[in-house]
């Protein structure tokens, strides 16, 4: 008998104890729509506790101007670039 494959309800790349950091706008921008809204958990495939952590981190990052606030800001705001962990050398 064939075993049915199923899609997991949650994202495998974010374990349950993953700490969403407000100082990491690259990761947080994955959970924000182009209109500026936070993506709901049924679409982002995060658990309820993870969704609360993401929402709190996004709000904190917006208050510190690491992420834009409002829909018109997303037209003019550049996407955050990933920062290399290696130190810069000349």
N, C-alpha and C positions, 0 to 999 in steps of 0.2 A: 504494500500500500504506500502511495506517495504521501510524503509529509508536506502539508501546505506551508508555504512561506508567508510570513506576515511582516508588516512594517511595524516597527516599534513606535509606541506612542510618544516617546521622548527622544531627544537628540542624543546620540552617543558621544558627541564631542564635548558635551558639558555634563560631567558627572553631578550627582546630587549635591556634593559639597563644594562645587565650584564657586569661587568668590569673584563676582563681577566687580571690577575695579572702576571707579568713576574717573580715574586718571588715564584710562585706556579707551580713547574715543574710537579707535579702529574697531574694536570688538563691539562697543555699544552702538556704533552706526549700523551694524547688521540688523539691529532690532528696531530701527526707526524707518518709517515709510518716507517716501519722497515729499509727502505733504507735511511731515514733521511729527506725525502721530507715532506713538509707541505701538509696535505690532502686537496684536493679541496673542495669548498663549495657544489658542487653537491653531493658529497659523505658524507661530514660531516654534511649536513643539517643545515648549518648556513646561516644567511642572509649576504648580501654583506658587510654591515658595521661591523657585527660581525667577518666576515672572515678577514677584514682588521685589526681589533683589535687583533685577534689571531696571525696573521702573524707578526705584530709589536711586540707583546709580546714574540713570539718565537725567533725572531731575537735579541731582547734585552737580553733574557735569554741565548741565545747561546754566545753572546758577553761577558757575565759575567760568562761563563762556568757552568751555572746551567743545561744546556742541551748540549749534544754533537753536534759537527759540523762534517759533512761528513759521508759517508756511512760506511767506515771501523771503525769509532768510535762506531757505534751502535752494533758491534759485541763484543766489549770489555767493553762497558759502561753498568753498572747495571741500572735497572729501578729505578726511584725515589720512595722511600717508603713514604707512607702517615705519616705525623707527628701528633702525638696526641696533642690536645690542652691542656691536663692536664700537670702540671709541674711534672718533674721527682722527685721521692722520694726514699730514701734509706731505 
